[in-house]
Amino acid sequence: MRKIFTLALVVVSSIAFSQKKDTVGLKLPFANGKVVYEKTFKAPGQQTSQLFSNSQLWFVERYKSDQVIQLRDHASGRVAGGGTETLTFKGPLKRDVACKVKMNIEIESKDDSYSVRISDIVYGYQAEPTEERAFFSAEDMVNYMTQHKYRNAEGINPVPFNKMQSKKALEGLRPLINDMMASISQTMNRK
């Protein structure tokens, strides 16, 4: 009986420990403690200058302005800017919860290829039209979900969602990022 109890205790402990390692099962891409999406695409026959022009075009078409572009470095082939997208996920009572997601987007072009990096992901949520919008990072939500009592540098929990809503908001990033990557790819492959 004692061996069975000990075995059960070891199994339960290992299961509980393994759950903490996987950042709540979301498989988010991390780089230096930050949520960062990166992907390199092949673009056979495309010159750096054409890809550089197409990356600027993508920002203008996606965000209806070139004002979002913060960096244009023709020598390195880099174009970077800030974008804001709308993310909707199912909240309590299966109601849609909408929030704005700001992020930095960098496209680096080279002959025959380009790389995309999406980082510094910040959610903006407004529960009611009369309330002030709350801003919190993807990392804030991961920390909130993995720690019992999460507090940021100011000593408060910046995440206005419960843990289930936080998980759904983080899960909603993948389709949003996939859509953005597909949109970038479509624009970059223009000749």
Long-range contacts (C-beta under 8 A, 24 or more apart in sequence): 20-146, 23-142, 23-145, 23-146, 24-142, 24-145, 24-146, 24-167, 26-142, 26-167, 26-170, 26-171, 28-138, 28-142, 28-170, 28-173, 31-119, 33-139, 34-119, 34-120, 34-139, 35-119, 35-121, 35-137, 35-138, 35-139, 35-142, 35-173, 36-117, 36-118, 36-119, 37-116, 37-117, 37-118, 37-119, 37-177, 37-181, 38-115, 38-116, 38-117, 38-118, 39-115, 39-116, 39-181, 40-113, 40-114, 40-115, 40-116, 41-113, 41-114, 41-115, 41-116, 41-185, 41-188, 42-112, 42-113, 43-112, 43-113, 43-114, 43-188, 43-189, 44-112, 45-112, 46-111, 46-112, 46-188, 46-189, 46-191, 47-111, 48-77, 48-109, 48-110, 48-111, 49-74, 50-191, 51-77, 51-109, 51-110, 51-114, 51-188, 52-77, 52-79, 52-109, 54-109, 54-187, 54-188, 54-189, 54-190, 55-79, 55-107, 55-109, 55-114, 55-184, 55-187, 55-188, 57-187, 57-190, 58-107, 58-183, 58-184, 58-187, 58-188, 59-83, 59-105, 61-187, 62-180, 62-183, 71-106, 76-108, 77-108, 77-109, 77-110, 77-114, 78-106, 78-107, 78-108, 78-109, 79-106, 79-107, 79-109, 80-104, 80-105, 80-106, 80-107, 81-105, 83-180, 85-176, 85-180, 87-123, 87-169, 87-172, 87-173, 87-176, 88-172, 89-165, 89-168, 89-169, 89-171, 89-172, 90-168, 91-165, 91-168, 92-165, 97-125, 97-165, 97-168, 97-169, 99-123, 99-124, 99-125, 99-126, 99-169, 100-124, 100-125, 100-133, 101-173, 101-176, 105-180, 107-184, 107-188, 114-188, 116-181, 116-184, 118-177, 118-180, 121-173, 123-169, 125-160, 125-161, 127-160, 134-158, 134-160, 136-160, 138-170, 138-173, 141-166, 141-169, 141-170, 142-170, 145-170
